[in-house]
Amino acid sequence: MDATWWAPLAGVVSLVYAGYLAASVARREVGTPQMRDLMDAIHEGAMAFLRREYRAIAVFVAVLFVILAAPGLVPQITPQTAVCFVLGAACSILAGFFGMQIATRANARTANGARKGLAEAMRVAFPGGAVMGMTVVGLGILGVGLLFLWLRDPNQVIGFSLGASSVALFARVGGGIYTKGADVGADLVGKVEAGIPEDDPRNPAVIADAVGDNVGDVAGMGADLFESYVGSVIAGLAIGLAQHGERGAGLALGLAAVGVVSAVLGTFFVGAGGARNPQAALRAGTFASAAFMVVGSYLVTQALFGDLRAFWATAVGLLSGIVIGLVAEYYTSGREVQRLADSARTGPATVIIAGTALGMLSTVVPLVVIALSTIVAFRLADFFGIALAAIGMLSITGMTVSVDAYGPIADNSAGIAEMAGLGQDVRGVADQLDAAGNTTAAIAKGFAIGSAALTALALFFFYRQAVGLEAINIMDPDVTAGLFIGGIVPFLFAALAMRAVGRTAELMVNEVRRQFREIPGLLEGRARPEYARCVDIATAGALREMVVPGLSAVAIPLVVGFVLGKEALGGLLGGAIVTGVPLALYLANSGGAWDNAKKFIEEGHHGGKGSDAHKAAVIGDTVGDPYKDTAGPSLNILIKLMTVVALVFAPLFR
């Protein structure tokens, strides 16, 4: 069989497995009527947000489709590219919608499982997240594989990546603004001002906060890694086809297919140790997936390519991703977090200073690893080696997304246990799952950012090939100008995202204060908060605020390309990669460390909940919320989307 058929077949296998996991979650018991009510409220809020967000994204997709497909409007771009664009957007939307359906149905079932113990809760939470992971890679590789079989032209298939990237940016920014606007509002008034516990049902923002966990880290992260995944495969196809013909394209698709199967097999290893240590169980699944990928990629490279240098380039990318994830884990857990918690004893200022320094330090090793892996991969297999390294790093995306989507399910289960009054024993089990989810979320964010760097580099070399540039000379004034513009774009984008969170959080704070002030008996537990009002505020704020950052990511490369030319646009893309990757790592790891330092104190250290150290740590966590869940994760999509826009519209630039 032609190796290019392996990709769509692997996609079908992944989607069938996702359906099986979804059915297994649906068979689990929900629990008490109150638990069902809470689950339904979270589910309805999350799906309502997704429907409104996707309607807004559909308008952007429709306009861009008309621009791409209209006869004579952009004559150098084919209608097939426009079709690929719509299909990429549709697959990303479908993955987010299906994954969210299951994740928001798994939370109460996980809390109910926690009544029977840690192992039973784990058997619900991880499969619930794995539905998203398997759907992401299944739809991604199925779409790319079938489109390549149809068109045999990566320059047209790149439209699929443009569609995926467009949805990802809006989903990540919109979801991030929603989740952190709700979270910051809930924390500032509930925990800091009113002194009530986290997830207390008296807090009007608590349902909006629970919804936000899902729209940010299920739909948002899923769309993020979906576009990274398809971008890396398409870049591998393009460069492989240009340098090695059909066997190069076949190797790129074959390796992606092996990665999907490896992730499916890795899920069966998550149960090992789950009854004792959820974090160890999740790590076992990740390492098992990586081990299967190493063996499978060796066999596939031997069979399809006959040159083991391609295998080593793939292995370098996979190893680099694991190292970057472990570095993120190091800086967001263990001794580093304990040191950060120690700084809380002297107040909020020292927490902010220490967390900022920690985030900056956390960028060093990943950037060195990315630099070394780029050099090694290039020397092994030229530019194709860099593309293979990107595919290798993203090969086990199915497992990475599964582990990340597990996090909000565990977090929601802890909240439901608190709101439904299931007792401290059940809440303690749910908190163990949640703690593992916080660390694995940091690993997933580090992995996503690291993979963004290699994927963007691979796409960057594809751009150079598409516009016919032998090299990009940084001594050229136009290129230098592009470098400086590209260097500031991630800062501009992060600032827009942070301001958006701040404005939405202000609205949420005012609403929660109003309800505490105007609803008699609310703080005493004698009245029910107006949860829906807070959900509406977060939804409206997120949809309103995501427009400018999303459009800027598309407009900036087009303006630079038309005004300054293709060389300057190459400089813009290079500058955005160089500043965007470390900035994203800094923001993600600082935010994750502040969050876990707060949780470390809440375990009883330095006076525990309610102490001065805890109040300082809550401030740090609140500052870190938009760092790690809005601005930081959005940057890796930004640098790839700008590169894909440059690729699609490359024929128009002088």
C-alpha positions as CSV (number, residue, x, y, z in Angstrom):
1,M,0.0,0.0,0.0
2,D,1.1,3.6,-0.8
3,A,2.5,5.0,2.5
4,T,0.4,8.2,1.9
5,W,-2.7,6.1,2.7
6,W,-1.3,5.4,6.2
7,A,-2.2,8.8,7.4
8,P,-6.0,8.8,6.7
9,L,-6.2,5.2,8.0
10,A,-4.5,6.2,11.2
11,G,-6.9,9.1,11.5
12,V,-9.9,6.7,11.3
13,V,-8.3,4.5,14.0
14,S,-7.9,7.5,16.3
15,L,-11.5,8.7,15.7
16,V,-12.9,5.2,16.3
17,Y,-11.0,5.0,19.6
18,A,-12.2,8.5,20.6
19,G,-15.8,7.3,20.1
20,Y,-15.1,4.2,22.2
21,L,-13.7,6.4,25.0
22,A,-16.6,8.8,24.8
23,A,-19.1,5.9,25.2
24,S,-17.1,4.5,28.2
25,V,-17.3,7.9,29.9
26,A,-21.0,8.2,29.2
27,R,-21.7,4.9,30.9
28,R,-20.4,6.1,34.2
29,E,-22.7,7.2,36.9
30,V,-23.2,11.0,37.4
31,G,-23.9,10.9,41.2
32,T,-26.5,13.0,43.2
33,P,-29.1,15.2,41.6
34,Q,-27.2,18.2,42.8
35,M,-24.0,17.0,41.0
36,R,-26.0,16.5,37.8
37,D,-27.4,20.0,38.1
38,L,-23.9,21.5,38.5
39,M,-22.6,19.4,35.6
40,D,-25.5,20.5,33.4
41,A,-24.9,24.2,34.3
42,I,-21.2,23.9,33.4
43,H,-22.0,22.0,30.2
44,E,-24.7,24.4,29.0
45,G,-22.4,27.5,29.8
46,A,-19.5,25.9,27.9
47,M,-21.5,24.9,24.9
48,A,-23.3,28.2,24.7
49,F,-19.9,30.0,24.7
50,L,-18.6,27.7,22.0
51,R,-21.6,28.2,19.8
52,R,-21.4,32.0,20.0
53,E,-17.6,31.9,19.5
54,Y,-17.8,29.6,16.5
55,R,-20.5,31.9,14.9
56,A,-18.1,34.8,15.2
57,I,-15.2,32.8,13.8
58,A,-17.5,31.6,11.0
59,V,-17.9,35.2,9.8
60,F,-14.1,35.6,9.6
61,V,-13.8,32.2,7.8
62,A,-16.5,33.1,5.3
63,V,-14.9,36.5,4.4
64,L,-11.5,35.0,4.0
65,F,-12.9,32.1,1.9
66,V,-14.5,34.6,-0.5
67,I,-11.2,36.5,-0.8
68,L,-9.3,33.2,-1.5
69,A,-12.0,31.7,-3.8
70,A,-13.4,34.6,-5.7
71,P,-12.4,34.4,-9.4
72,G,-9.8,37.0,-10.3
73,L,-9.7,38.6,-6.9
74,V,-6.5,36.8,-5.9
75,P,-5.6,35.0,-9.2
76,Q,-2.4,33.4,-8.0
77,I,-4.4,31.4,-5.3
78,T,-6.4,28.5,-6.4
79,P,-10.0,27.6,-5.4
80,Q,-8.6,24.3,-4.0
81,T,-6.6,26.3,-1.5
82,A,-9.8,28.0,-0.4
83,V,-11.5,24.6,0.0
84,C,-8.6,23.4,2.1
85,F,-8.9,26.5,4.2
86,V,-12.6,25.9,5.0
87,L,-12.0,22.2,5.7
88,G,-9.1,23.1,8.1
89,A,-11.3,25.5,10.0
90,A,-14.2,23.0,10.1
91,C,-12.1,20.2,11.4
92,S,-10.7,22.4,14.2
93,I,-14.1,23.5,15.2
94,L,-15.4,19.9,15.1
95,A,-12.6,18.7,17.3
96,G,-13.2,21.4,19.9
97,F,-17.0,20.9,19.9
98,F,-16.8,17.1,20.3
99,G,-14.0,17.2,22.9
100,M,-15.9,19.8,24.9
101,Q,-19.1,17.7,24.9
102,I,-17.3,14.9,26.6
103,A,-15.1,16.9,29.0
104,T,-18.1,18.8,30.4
105,R,-19.9,15.5,30.9
106,A,-16.9,13.8,32.6
107,N,-16.5,16.3,35.5
108,A,-19.4,15.2,37.7
109,R,-18.7,11.5,36.8
110,T,-15.1,12.0,38.0
111,A,-16.3,13.6,41.3
112,N,-18.6,10.6,41.7
113,G,-15.7,8.3,41.0
114,A,-13.7,10.1,43.7
115,R,-16.3,8.9,46.2
116,K,-14.9,5.4,45.6
117,G,-11.3,6.3,45.5
118,L,-8.5,7.8,43.4
119,A,-8.2,4.9,40.9
120,E,-11.9,5.1,40.1
121,A,-11.8,8.8,39.6
122,M,-8.7,8.5,37.3
123,R,-10.6,5.9,35.2
124,V,-13.1,8.7,34.3
125,A,-10.9,11.8,34.2
126,F,-8.2,10.6,31.8
127,P,-10.5,8.9,29.2
128,G,-12.6,12.1,29.3
129,G,-9.5,14.1,28.3
130,A,-8.3,11.5,25.8
131,V,-11.4,12.0,23.7
132,M,-10.1,15.4,22.9
133,G,-6.6,14.2,22.2
134,M,-7.7,11.4,19.9
135,T,-10.2,13.7,18.1
136,V,-7.5,16.4,17.5
137,V,-5.0,14.1,15.9
138,G,-7.6,11.9,14.1
139,L,-9.2,14.8,12.3
140,G,-5.9,16.5,11.7
141,I,-4.1,13.6,10.0
142,L,-7.3,12.4,8.2
143,G,-7.7,15.9,6.7
144,V,-4.1,16.4,5.7
145,G,-3.8,12.9,4.3
146,L,-7.0,13.0,2.2
147,L,-6.2,16.4,0.8
148,F,-2.7,15.5,-0.2
149,L,-4.0,12.3,-1.9
150,W,-6.4,14.5,-3.8
151,L,-4.2,17.5,-4.7
152,R,-0.6,16.2,-4.4
153,D,0.4,19.8,-3.8
154,P,1.4,21.1,-0.4
155,N,1.2,24.7,-1.7
156,Q,-2.6,24.2,-1.9
157,V,-2.9,21.9,1.2
158,I,-1.4,24.7,3.3
159,G,-4.8,26.3,3.2
160,F,-5.9,23.5,5.6
161,S,-3.2,24.8,8.0
162,L,-4.5,28.4,7.5
163,G,-8.0,27.4,8.5
164,A,-6.7,25.5,11.6
165,S,-4.5,28.4,12.6
166,S,-7.3,31.0,12.2
167,V,-9.7,29.0,14.4
168,A,-6.9,28.2,16.9
169,L,-6.0,31.9,17.5
170,F,-9.6,33.0,18.1
171,A,-10.3,29.9,20.2
172,R,-7.1,30.4,22.3
173,V,-7.5,34.1,22.8
174,G,-11.3,34.0,23.3
175,G,-11.1,31.1,25.6
176,G,-8.2,32.6,27.5
177,I,-10.0,35.9,28.0
178,Y,-13.1,34.1,29.2
179,T,-11.4,31.7,31.6
180,K,-9.1,34.3,33.2
181,G,-11.7,37.1,33.3
182,A,-14.0,34.8,35.3
183,D,-11.1,33.3,37.4
184,V,-9.6,36.7,38.4
185,G,-13.0,38.1,39.2
186,A,-14.0,35.1,41.3
187,D,-10.7,35.1,43.2
188,L,-10.4,38.9,43.8
189,V,-13.8,39.2,45.4
190,G,-14.5,35.7,46.7
191,K,-11.1,34.7,48.2
192,V,-9.4,38.0,48.7
193,E,-12.3,40.3,49.7
194,A,-15.0,38.0,51.1
195,G,-12.6,35.4,52.5
196,I,-14.7,32.4,51.3
197,P,-13.1,29.2,49.9
198,E,-12.4,28.5,46.3
199,D,-15.3,26.9,44.4
200,D,-17.7,28.1,47.2
201,P,-21.3,28.0,45.8
202,R,-22.0,31.4,47.3
203,N,-19.6,33.0,44.8
204,P,-21.6,34.1,41.7
205,A,-18.6,33.7,39.4
206,V,-17.9,30.0,40.4
207,I,-19.9,28.5,37.4
208,A,-18.3,30.9,35.0
209,D,-14.9,30.0,36.3
210,A,-15.7,26.3,35.9
211,V,-16.9,26.9,32.3
212,G,-13.7,28.9,31.6
213,D,-11.5,25.9,32.6
214,N,-13.0,24.0,29.7
215,V,-13.1,26.7,27.0
216,G,-9.5,27.6,27.7
217,D,-7.8,24.2,28.3
218,V,-10.0,21.9,26.4
219,A,-11.2,23.7,23.3
220,G,-8.4,26.3,23.3
221,M,-5.5,24.0,23.9
222,G,-7.0,21.4,21.5
223,A,-7.2,24.0,18.7
224,D,-3.7,25.2,19.5
225,L,-2.0,21.8,19.1
226,F,-4.3,20.9,16.2
227,E,-2.9,23.7,14.2
228,S,0.7,23.0,15.3
229,Y,0.2,19.3,14.4
230,V,-1.2,19.9,10.9
231,G,1.4,22.7,10.2
232,S,4.3,20.4,11.0
233,V,3.0,17.6,8.8
234,I,2.3,19.9,5.9
235,A,5.7,21.5,6.2
236,G,7.3,18.0,6.2
237,L,5.2,17.2,3.1
238,A,6.3,20.3,1.3
239,I,10.0,20.1,2.1
240,G,10.2,16.3,1.7
241,L,8.5,16.5,-1.7
242,A,10.8,19.2,-2.9
243,Q,14.0,17.5,-1.7
244,H,13.2,13.8,-2.0
245,G,10.1,13.5,-4.1
246,E,7.3,11.1,-3.3
247,R,9.3,9.1,-0.8
248,G,10.0,12.2,1.3
249,A,6.3,13.1,1.3
250,G,5.4,9.5,2.2
251,L,7.9,9.5,5.1
252,A,6.3,12.6,6.6
253,L,2.8,11.1,6.5
254,G,4.1,7.7,7.6
255,L,5.8,9.2,10.7
256,A,2.7,11.1,11.5
257,A,0.6,8.0,11.3
258,V,3.0,6.1,13.6
259,G,2.7,8.9,16.1
260,V,-1.1,8.6,16.2
261,V,-0.9,4.9,16.8
262,S,1.8,5.4,19.4
263,A,-0.4,7.8,21.3
264,V,-3.3,5.4,21.2
265,L,-1.1,2.6,22.6
266,G,0.3,5.0,25.3
267,T,-3.2,5.6,26.8
268,F,-3.2,2.0,28.0
269,F,-0.2,2.7,30.2
270,V,-1.9,5.6,32.1
271,G,-3.6,3.1,34.5
272,A,-0.2,2.0,35.8
273,G,0.2,3.7,39.2
274,G,-3.0,5.7,38.9
275,A,-4.3,4.4,42.2
276,R,-1.3,5.9,44.0
277,N,0.1,8.8,42.0
278,P,-1.9,10.4,39.2
279,Q,1.1,12.4,38.0
280,A,3.2,9.3,37.7
281,A,0.4,7.6,35.8
282,L,0.1,10.4,33.3
283,R,3.9,10.5,32.9
284,A,3.9,6.8,32.2
285,G,1.5,7.2,29.4
286,T,3.6,10.0,27.8
287,F,6.8,8.1,28.1
288,A,5.2,4.9,26.7
289,S,3.9,6.9,23.7
290,A,7.4,8.3,23.1
291,A,8.9,4.8,23.3
292,F,6.5,3.4,20.8
293,M,7.2,6.4,18.5
294,V,10.9,5.8,18.6
295,V,10.6,2.1,17.7
296,G,7.9,2.8,15.1
297,S,9.7,5.7,13.4
298,Y,12.9,3.6,13.1
299,L,11.0,0.8,11.3
300,V,9.1,3.2,9.1
301,T,12.2,5.2,8.1
302,Q,14.0,2.0,7.3
303,A,11.1,0.7,5.2
304,L,10.2,4.0,3.4
305,F,13.3,6.0,3.2
306,G,16.3,3.8,3.8
307,D,18.4,6.6,5.4
308,L,18.6,6.5,9.2
309,R,19.7,10.1,9.4
310,A,16.0,10.9,8.8
311,F,15.1,8.7,11.8
312,W,17.7,10.5,14.0
313,A,16.3,13.9,13.0
314,T,12.8,12.7,14.0
315,A,14.1,11.3,17.3
316,V,15.9,14.6,18.1
317,G,12.6,16.5,17.8
318,L,10.8,14.0,20.0
319,L,13.6,14.1,22.7
320,S,13.6,17.9,22.6
321,G,9.9,18.0,23.2
322,I,10.2,15.8,26.2
323,V,13.1,17.8,27.6
324,I,11.2,21.1,27.2
325,G,8.2,19.5,29.0
326,L,10.4,18.3,31.8
327,V,11.9,21.7,32.2
328,A,8.5,23.2,32.5
329,E,7.6,20.6,35.1
330,Y,10.8,21.5,37.1
331,Y,10.0,25.2,37.2
332,T,6.4,24.7,38.1
333,S,6.7,22.1,40.8
334,G,9.0,20.8,43.5
335,R,11.7,22.9,45.0
336,E,11.3,25.9,42.7
337,V,7.7,26.3,43.7
338,Q,8.6,25.8,47.4
339,R,11.1,28.6,47.1
340,L,8.5,30.8,45.4
341,A,6.0,30.0,48.3
342,D,8.7,31.0,50.8
343,S,8.9,34.4,49.2
344,A,5.2,34.9,49.9
345,R,6.0,35.2,53.6
346,T,7.2,38.8,53.0
347,G,4.3,39.9,50.9
348,P,2.9,40.1,47.3
349,A,5.8,42.2,46.0
350,T,8.4,39.6,46.7
351,V,6.1,36.9,45.2
352,I,5.9,38.8,42.0
353,I,9.6,39.5,41.8
354,A,10.5,35.9,42.5
355,G,7.9,34.5,40.0
356,T,9.1,36.9,37.3
357,A,12.7,35.8,37.8
358,L,11.7,32.1,37.8
359,G,9.9,32.6,34.5
360,M,12.8,34.3,32.9
361,L,15.2,31.6,34.0
362,S,12.9,28.9,32.7
363,T,13.4,30.1,29.1
364,V,17.2,29.3,29.0
365,V,17.3,25.5,28.7
366,P,14.3,25.2,26.3
367,L,15.8,27.8,23.9
368,V,19.2,26.1,24.0
369,V,17.5,22.8,23.3
370,I,15.6,24.2,20.4
371,A,18.8,25.8,19.0
372,L,20.8,22.6,19.3
373,S,18.0,20.4,17.9
374,T,17.8,22.8,14.9
375,I,21.5,22.5,14.2
376,V,21.6,18.7,14.7
377,A,18.5,18.1,12.6
378,F,19.8,20.3,9.8
379,R,23.2,18.5,9.7
380,L,21.5,15.2,9.6
381,A,19.0,15.8,6.8
382,D,19.1,19.5,5.7
383,F,15.9,21.5,5.9
384,F,13.9,18.2,5.7
385,G,15.6,17.2,9.0
386,I,14.2,20.3,10.7
387,A,10.7,19.5,9.4
388,L,11.1,15.9,10.6
389,A,12.2,17.2,14.0
390,A,9.0,19.2,14.2
391,I,6.9,16.1,13.2
392,G,8.8,14.1,15.8
393,M,8.1,16.7,18.6
394,L,4.4,16.7,17.7
395,S,4.1,13.0,16.9
396,I,2.5,12.1,20.3
397,T,0.2,15.1,20.2
398,G,-2.7,12.8,20.9
399,M,-1.2,12.0,24.3
400,T,-0.2,15.5,25.0
401,V,-3.7,16.9,24.4
402,S,-5.2,14.0,26.4
403,V,-3.1,14.8,29.4
404,D,-3.8,18.5,29.1
405,A,-7.6,18.1,28.7
406,Y,-7.6,15.8,31.8
407,G,-6.6,18.9,33.8
408,P,-9.9,20.9,33.6
409,I,-11.9,17.8,34.1
410,A,-10.0,17.1,37.4
411,D,-10.3,20.8,38.3
412,N,-14.1,20.8,37.7
413,S,-14.5,17.6,39.7
414,A,-12.9,19.3,42.7
415,G,-15.2,22.3,42.3
416,I,-18.3,20.0,42.0
417,A,-17.2,18.1,45.1
418,E,-17.0,21.3,47.0
419,M,-20.3,22.8,45.7
420,A,-22.2,19.5,46.2
421,G,-20.9,19.1,49.7
422,L,-19.4,15.7,49.2
423,G,-17.0,16.1,52.2
424,Q,-13.3,16.6,52.7
425,D,-12.4,13.0,51.8
426,V,-13.9,13.3,48.3
427,R,-12.6,16.8,47.9
428,G,-9.1,15.5,48.9
429,V,-9.2,12.8,46.2
430,A,-10.3,15.4,43.6
431,D,-7.6,17.8,44.7
432,Q,-5.0,15.1,44.1
433,L,-6.2,14.7,40.5
434,D,-6.3,18.5,40.2
435,A,-2.7,18.9,41.5
436,A,-1.5,16.5,38.9
437,G,-3.5,18.3,36.3
438,N,-1.8,21.7,37.2
439,T,1.7,20.2,36.6
440,T,0.7,18.3,33.4
441,A,-0.9,21.5,32.1
442,A,2.4,23.3,32.5
443,I,4.2,20.5,30.7
444,A,1.7,20.6,27.9
445,K,2.1,24.4,27.6
446,G,5.9,24.0,27.4
447,F,5.5,21.3,24.9
448,A,3.1,23.4,22.8
449,I,5.4,26.4,22.8
450,G,8.5,24.3,22.0
451,S,6.7,22.6,19.2
452,A,5.6,26.0,17.9
453,A,9.2,27.0,17.6
454,L,10.2,24.0,15.4
455,T,7.0,24.1,13.4
456,A,7.4,27.8,12.8
457,L,11.0,27.2,11.7
458,A,9.9,24.4,9.3
459,L,7.1,26.6,7.9
460,F,9.7,29.5,7.7
461,F,11.9,27.4,5.4
462,F,8.8,26.4,3.4
463,Y,8.1,30.1,3.0
464,R,11.6,30.7,1.8
465,Q,11.1,28.0,-0.8
466,A,7.7,29.3,-1.8
467,V,8.9,32.8,-2.6
468,G,12.2,31.7,-4.2
469,L,14.6,33.2,-1.7
470,E,18.1,31.6,-1.5
471,A,18.8,33.3,1.8
472,I,17.5,36.2,4.0
473,N,20.2,38.7,4.5
474,I,19.9,40.5,7.9
475,M,22.2,43.3,6.6
476,D,19.5,44.2,4.1
477,P,17.7,47.3,5.6
478,D,14.3,45.9,4.6
479,V,15.0,42.7,6.4
480,T,16.4,44.5,9.4
481,A,13.2,46.6,9.6
482,G,11.2,43.4,9.3
483,L,13.2,41.8,12.2
484,F,12.4,44.7,14.5
485,I,8.7,44.8,13.6
486,G,8.5,41.0,14.1
487,G,10.3,41.3,17.4
488,I,7.7,43.6,18.9
489,V,4.6,41.9,17.5
490,P,4.6,39.2,20.3
491,F,4.8,42.0,22.9
492,L,2.0,43.9,21.2
493,F,-0.1,40.8,21.0
494,A,0.5,39.8,24.7
495,A,-0.4,43.3,25.8
496,L,-3.7,43.3,23.9
497,A,-4.5,39.9,25.4
498,M,-3.6,41.0,29.0
499,R,-5.6,44.2,28.7
500,A,-8.6,42.2,27.5
501,V,-8.4,40.0,30.5
502,G,-8.1,43.0,32.8
503,R,-11.2,44.7,31.3
504,T,-13.3,41.5,31.5
505,A,-12.1,40.9,35.0
506,E,-13.2,44.4,36.1
507,L,-16.7,43.7,34.8
508,M,-16.7,40.4,36.7
509,V,-15.5,42.0,39.9
510,N,-18.1,44.7,39.8
511,E,-20.9,42.1,39.2
512,V,-19.8,39.8,42.0
513,R,-19.5,42.8,44.4
514,R,-23.0,43.9,43.3
515,Q,-24.5,40.5,44.0
516,F,-22.9,40.2,47.4
517,R,-24.2,43.7,48.2
518,E,-27.7,43.5,46.8
519,I,-28.8,39.9,47.2
520,P,-29.9,39.5,50.9
521,G,-28.4,36.5,52.7
522,L,-26.1,35.5,49.8
523,L,-22.9,35.4,51.9
524,E,-24.7,33.6,54.6
525,G,-25.7,30.9,52.2
526,R,-29.5,31.6,52.4
527,A,-29.8,32.8,48.8
528,R,-28.8,31.5,45.3
529,P,-26.4,33.7,43.3
530,E,-27.2,34.8,39.7
531,Y,-24.7,32.5,38.1
532,A,-26.0,33.1,34.5
533,R,-25.3,36.8,34.7
534,C,-21.5,36.1,35.3
535,V,-21.5,33.6,32.5
536,D,-23.0,36.2,30.2
537,I,-20.4,38.8,31.2
538,A,-17.5,36.5,30.6
539,T,-18.9,35.4,27.2
540,A,-19.6,38.9,25.9
541,G,-16.3,40.2,27.1
542,A,-14.3,37.3,25.5
543,L,-16.1,37.6,22.2
544,R,-15.7,41.4,22.0
545,E,-12.0,41.4,23.1
546,M,-10.7,38.6,20.8
547,V,-11.4,40.5,17.6
548,V,-8.5,42.9,17.5
549,P,-5.7,40.5,18.5
550,G,-7.1,37.9,16.0
551,L,-7.3,40.3,13.1
552,S,-3.9,41.8,13.8
553,A,-2.2,38.4,13.5
554,V,-3.5,38.2,9.9
555,A,-3.1,41.9,9.0
556,I,0.5,42.5,10.1
557,P,2.2,40.0,7.8
558,L,0.0,41.1,4.8
559,V,0.9,44.7,5.4
560,V,4.6,44.1,5.7
561,G,4.6,41.8,2.7
562,F,2.8,44.3,0.4
563,V,4.6,47.4,1.6
564,L,8.2,46.2,2.3
565,G,8.3,43.0,0.2
566,K,9.0,39.3,0.7
567,E,12.5,39.8,2.2
568,A,11.2,42.1,4.9
569,L,8.4,39.6,5.6
570,G,11.0,36.9,6.1
571,G,12.6,39.2,8.6
572,L,9.3,39.7,10.3
573,L,8.7,36.0,10.7
574,G,12.2,35.4,12.0
575,G,11.9,38.3,14.5
576,A,8.6,37.0,15.8
577,I,10.0,33.5,16.4
578,V,13.0,34.7,18.2
579,T,11.1,36.9,20.7
580,G,7.8,35.1,20.7
581,V,9.1,31.7,21.9
582,P,11.0,32.9,25.0
583,L,8.2,35.4,25.9
584,A,5.6,32.6,25.7
585,L,7.8,30.3,27.9
586,Y,8.3,33.1,30.5
587,L,4.6,33.9,30.7
588,A,3.5,30.2,30.9
589,N,6.0,29.1,33.5
590,S,5.7,32.2,35.7
591,G,1.9,31.8,35.8
592,G,2.1,28.0,36.5
593,A,4.6,28.5,39.3
594,W,2.5,31.2,41.0
595,D,-0.5,28.9,40.8
596,N,1.3,26.0,42.4
597,A,2.9,28.1,45.0
598,K,-0.5,29.2,46.2
599,K,-1.6,25.5,46.3
600,F,1.5,24.6,48.2
601,I,0.6,27.1,50.9
602,E,-3.0,25.9,50.9
603,E,-1.8,22.4,51.8
604,G,-0.9,23.8,55.2
605,H,2.6,25.4,54.7
606,H,3.5,28.9,55.9
607,G,0.2,29.2,57.9
608,G,-2.1,27.6,55.2
609,K,-5.3,29.2,54.0
610,G,-6.1,32.6,55.3
611,S,-2.6,33.4,56.4
612,D,-0.7,36.5,55.2
613,A,1.5,34.3,53.0
614,H,-1.6,32.8,51.4
615,K,-3.1,36.2,50.7
616,A,0.2,37.2,49.0
617,A,0.3,34.0,47.0
618,V,-3.3,34.5,45.8
619,I,-2.2,37.9,44.4
620,G,0.7,36.2,42.6
621,D,-1.7,33.5,41.2
622,T,-4.1,36.2,40.1
623,V,-1.4,38.1,38.2
624,G,-0.2,34.8,36.7
625,D,-3.6,33.7,35.5
626,P,-3.6,35.8,32.2
627,Y,0.1,35.0,31.9
628,K,-0.3,31.2,31.7
629,D,-3.7,30.8,30.2
630,T,-4.2,33.8,27.8
631,A,-1.1,35.7,26.6
632,G,1.5,32.9,26.9
633,P,-0.3,30.1,25.0
634,S,-1.6,32.5,22.4
635,L,1.8,33.5,21.3
636,N,2.8,30.1,19.9
637,I,-0.3,30.3,17.6
638,L,0.6,33.9,16.6
639,I,4.0,33.0,15.2
640,K,2.7,30.1,13.3
641,L,-0.4,31.9,12.0
642,M,1.7,34.7,10.6
643,T,4.0,32.3,8.9
644,V,1.0,30.4,7.3
645,V,-0.6,33.7,6.2
646,A,2.8,34.6,4.5
647,L,2.8,31.2,2.8
648,V,-0.7,31.3,1.5
649,F,-0.3,34.8,0.1
650,A,3.3,34.4,-0.9
651,P,2.5,34.7,-4.7
652,L,1.3,38.3,-4.1
653,F,4.5,39.7,-2.5
654,R,7.1,41.3,-4.7
